[in-house]
């Protein structure tokens, strides 16, 4: 219904250990976007551990006519009230350190972190929202993520809040969190949170209770306000029962402006938390600047360590040494092998030439080396180090630089995953460790194999027989794996493969009685195989039995007949 007014967008911070959905609606969950994943806030990558069901920005104020209004991101009983415009550039912009973007509302934007997201939204672009009266606010939001320790376990958000129609009195800014800490594979992972407030950090934290049926989560989640830190502000930390969440502006504002710091809640419950502060006075086109950190860590001890480290980063203006630019690499495949080449092709893409002005030492070009990793599980790893090549300069292994690698002994027609990183020398002057580019950002899926044959004649089915009592998903590399972002195996993930297919052909699968089960069209000049998930053309799982297949070469009409067995 809002399509004619807005250009909704989402991105995922994925360079570090946090996988966080960000939208241009002010939310830290998918909101009304088409984000296809099942997890909004995962830490660490590949853990299937969710932390945030809903979250985002709330702003409350009193208008010149005395109205008490609050504009909110999505919550249980309130719709999302912040939206972007429909302008093609009112999307989420992406930058990294060293980039300069020409954003219409922010010319010459300079990238600060390994992964910056920039977006803009307002509370008045869509006016036909039930029970919503806007404050007429523009909000520019930036978020920053880093890919290497010690800065890869949190994300920094900056908000620039601007009244556009009339001055506002007693403005309060709040962050809403409905945590959902625990494995998404457990049914009740969202109702056993403990809530904490750490006044020394101005930080609200939701922690998984160790006695819930989802076990003990790896990390809590914390929202820490980094700016403003004015001691004269009023702070509120409140949590609510699900049924008691306020859903009218005066009631929401009353809670935000209450100055109430509730005691830690140590009985497990849903964590519906609002952390709010104010008041601010703002004329038209004034800017209220707010910084918030979304903090994770290995256990509460790790989270608090990261919260403390943020104090140091604030003194640096979050400008810290960064890794070299990600290397460009090229992949070629053969039968049972993969060849990887990363010779720099020009000075513009050569990571060995980068300079880092944020270092405290005198090293002008801190590039140190390359690392090549491999995984058999997925683009999020886990990763195994295949090779490391560094400069001969008494730092690291001193292997000398190399620019190619050949990986052999692989299975054909099976996915493998590779990523190539660069890393820097440590900065001993400010005691900052070596920085490495993100493994995930440069990760690539590679399938070794042979090119399609000239025609049919050697087409075969693997595995044959297919046995339902074998856990093919446990193979390494996995023969069967969940599709998309779903972490669990389902019936439709079964897999057999037709191999040695010519470039253009049609596969027909029949029962022994001659009934057509399914038809698969193959048109690919690179790969000579097709997968089938053992379902019919109408989506029904097939039964055990002997099946026949024909493969017709569409270029010359030649056909081949074969059979395979399915035992479930």
Secondary structure, DSSP 8 states (H G I E B T S, - for coil): --TTT----EEEE-SSSEEEEEETTSBSS-TTS----S-SEEESTTS-EEEEEEEEEEEEEE-TT--EEEEE--BTTB----B--S-TT-S-EEE-TT-EEEETTEEEEE--SSEEEEEEEESSS----TT-----EEEEEEEEE-SSTTSSSEEEEEEEEEE-SS-EEEEEEEEEEEEEEEETTSTTTTS-EEEEEETTTTEEEEEE-TTSTT---S--EEEEEEE---TTSEEEEEEE-GGG---SHHHHHHHHTS--B---EEEEE--EEEEEEEEEEE-TT-EEEEEEEEE--SHHHHHHHHHHHHHHHHHTTT-----------EEEEETTEEEEE----SGGG-GGG---TT-SSS-S--EEEEEEEEESS-TT---EEEEEEE-SSSSTT------EEEEES--TT-EEEEEEEEEE--BTTTTB---B--TTTT-EEEE------SSSSS-EEESSSEETTS-GGGSSS-SS---TT--S--GGG--EEEES--SEEEEEEEETT--EEEEEEEE-SS--EEEE-SB-TTS-B--SEEEEEEEEETTT--EEEEEEEEE-
